[in-house]
Structure formats: C-alpha cells, structure tokens
Amino acid sequence: MDFSLFESVRWAITVLIEVMVLVLALRHRLFERLPFFTVYVCILVVNEGILWVTYSLTGISSHASFYVYWTMQAIQVSIRGIVVYEICREILSPYAGVWKLCRPLLIGLGLILAGSAVATARRRIHPISATTLMAERGLELMVVAILVLGLVFCRYYGVRIDRYLAWVALGLGFYSAVQVANDTFLSEWLTRARFPIWEDLRNASFNIATIFWLVALWKPLPARQPAPVLLAPGEYGRLAPQMTLRLRELNTRLLEIWK
C-alpha cells in the first residue's frame, strides 16, 4: 500500500462513516422506500474493501488497480443516477400528473447523458475511465439542475418533503455542486492562486455528503403519509386558467433567476 499515514486515517474515517450509514439504513428498513440508495450505500462499502485488497496486493499504480478503480467508479456513477430518479419518484409519485410528465424527461436525460459520454470517450486511450469521467461530470451537473428546479417547484407549490429525504438529496446536491464548480471554473483558477483550502474541500466533499446521509438516518423514518387529496376531474377544467397563470409566474421567476 502506497498511502501515507494521513491518507490511511482519512480512508479509515470514510469507511467508518459509510458503514454507519449502511447499518442505519438497514436498521430503519430504508430499502422499503429507497431501495437503490440502499444498494448504492452497500456498493460504497464493498468498493472500499475491494480497492483496499487490490491496492495491497498489486500497488496503487498497477494496471489492475487502474481497471478495478474505474470499473467500480462506473458502477457507482450508474447507481447514483438511478438514485436521483428514485428521489424524484418518491417526492412526486403522489402527484400522478406531475410524475407522468417528469418521468420521461428524467429517463430521456439519463439516456442522452450515457450516450454522449460513450460517444465522446470512444477515441480515448482508456475508454472506461474516459466514459465514466464524462458521465460523472454530466451527472453532477444534472443533479444540481434537478435539485435546484425541484426545490423551487416544491417551495412554490407547497410540496412536502420528509426530513430524511431532504438530507439524502442535500448530500447528493452538495457533492455534485462542489464537483460542478471545480470542473467548470474553480479548479484552474484556484490552482493558479495556490488556494489549498478548496482542494481540501473538494477531496472532503464526499465525506461531508455521507455525514448528511448519517444525519438523515440518525432518527427512525417517519410513517408514510397518505397521498394528498386531489381534485375531482371536473374541478381541473374550472381551475386550469388559474394554474396556467401560476405556471407562467413560476416561469417568469426562473427566467429572472438565470439573468
């Protein structure tokens, strides 16, 4: 193993937090509500063990370590994309009409993201690392965009989000926001400025995200709330003009934000 003492301690802390999140997820039966997120946390713990064994046997700079690392990264990126879909489904599924509109959009974005990553990486020397890296960058940007728009939507229309779900989404959003900021413009600028605090924050961003998940699962999950009472079919025609006006107001506010 070619790790320093500091790196080994940081890895041990990372594994400890991930194991605690997994134990709490299983204890509170999170798999009944967020099965893919539970699988994702399991993969994180398994990934640490596989990498530790691989690095110990072959060294961190070996070809075997390279392919094992990027294979596990590809699996994690894929599952993380499904987790974003799962969180959106958990929040919006009680609203059948809204979810019916959002579901194909999310699936379409995922397919476009995967296709563009594969197409861009075809001519690279190491396709698996290039594809994973391109997909990961696109995914982080998509996560930030979806969470920002989702927050505006839920805030404006009073959609209730359970505490545990909000913390899980916040962890994903924080990590993605740091990566997007770094990949977009901060990395080069801060490297030139020799600003080590940003590099430390970037490296620790995933650990901070797992702490958010630890907070999310520290308490038992709340009981499922009954689906909201929706209007009778005849009421939608009467209220359609009002809803259209509210959607136009939301559209105007979003346009003002992006100016």
Buried (B, 14 or more C-beta within 10 A) or exposed (E): EEBEEEEEEBBEEBBEBBBBBBEBBBEBEBBEBBEBBBBBBBBBBBBBEBBBEBBEEBEBEEEEBBBBBBBBBBBBBBBBBBBBBBBBBBBBBBBEEBBEEBBEEBEEBBEEBBEEBBEBBEEEEEEBBBBBBBBBBBBBBBBBEBBBEBBBBBEBEEBEBBEBBBBBBBBBBBBBBBBBBBBEEBBEEBEEEEEEEBBEBBEBBBBBBBBBBBBBBEEEBEEEEEEEEEEEEEEEEEEEEEEEEEEEEBEEEBEEEEE
